[in-house]
Amino acid sequence: YLKNLIIENDYHEVLEIGSAIRYTTVNLALMDNVYVTTIEYNDARYQMCVENINDFNVQDKVNAIHDDALEVFISQIKNNNKGEKTKWHVIQVQAGRLLED
């Protein structure tokens, strides 16, 4: 569903809150002209996410942030490719994971 939404609306910027191990992050970053910023609080999940981002060679399309999403000022996150404030087209929240820690 998410990939179709992005394709049908020609979206390019995705903010993912709760990256877990990277499944959605990497799959979206592998799409043409889609850039993902993902925020993960849990140390182990963040490290696994970064490893998988590197394994799939999408570092240039993913900005992985290791922090509490409630503490990050979303309006101040800059796209890692453009260096300017990002207007988010899609915001995905891994809601079940927010309550785990």
C-alpha positions in Angstrom: 0.0 0.0 0.0 2.7 2.5 1.0 4.7 2.0 -2.2 1.6 2.5 -4.3 0.7 5.7 -2.5 4.2 7.0 -3.1 4.2 6.0 -6.8 0.6 7.3 -7.5 1.2 10.7 -5.9 4.8 11.1 -7.1 6.1 11.5 -3.5 9.8 11.8 -2.8 10.3 12.4 0.9 9.3 10.0 3.6 9.7 10.4 7.4 9.5 7.1 9.3 9.2 7.1 13.0 10.4 3.8 14.4 12.6 2.1 11.9 12.9 -1.2 13.7 15.3 -3.4 11.6 14.9 -1.5 8.3 12.4 -3.5 6.3 10.3 -0.5 5.2 13.2 1.9 5.2 15.3 0.0 2.7 12.4 -1.0 0.5 11.3 2.6 0.1 14.9 3.8 -0.4 15.3 1.3 -3.2 12.6 3.1 -5.1 13.5 5.8 -7.7 13.7 9.3 -6.3 12.5 8.4 -2.8 14.5 9.6 0.2 13.8 8.4 3.7 14.5 9.9 7.1 14.0 7.3 9.8 14.1 7.8 13.6 14.8 4.9 16.0 15.3 5.2 19.7 16.2 1.6 20.6 20.0 1.1 20.5 20.0 -2.5 19.1 17.3 -1.8 16.5 19.1 1.4 15.4 22.4 -0.5 14.9 20.6 -3.2 13.0 18.9 -0.6 10.8 22.2 1.1 10.0 23.9 -2.3 9.2 21.0 -3.1 6.8 21.1 0.3 5.2 24.8 -0.2 4.5 24.3 -3.8 3.3 21.7 -2.6 0.7 23.9 0.4 -0.2 21.2 3.0 0.3 23.2 5.3 2.6 22.8 8.2 0.1 19.0 7.9 0.3 18.5 7.3 4.0 19.0 9.7 6.9 19.0 7.4 10.0 18.6 9.3 13.3 19.2 7.6 16.7 17.0 9.5 19.0 13.6 9.6 20.7 11.1 10.7 18.1 9.3 12.8 20.7 12.5 14.8 21.3 13.4 15.4 17.7 12.1 18.6 16.2 10.9 17.3 12.9 10.8 20.8 11.4 14.6 21.0 11.8 15.5 17.7 10.2 17.3 18.4 6.9 17.3 16.0 4.0 20.7 14.4 3.8 20.9 15.0 0.0 19.8 18.6 -0.2 20.9 20.1 3.1 17.7 22.1 3.3 14.5 21.7 5.4 12.3 18.9 4.1 8.6 19.0 3.3 7.5 15.5 4.1 5.2 13.8 1.6 4.6 10.7 3.7 5.0 10.2 7.4 4.9 6.6 8.6 4.7 5.7 12.3 5.6 2.2 13.5 3.1 2.8 16.4 3.4 -0.6 18.1 7.1 -0.1 18.6 6.7 3.3 20.2 5.3 1.7 23.4 7.9 -1.0 23.7 10.8 0.9 25.3 
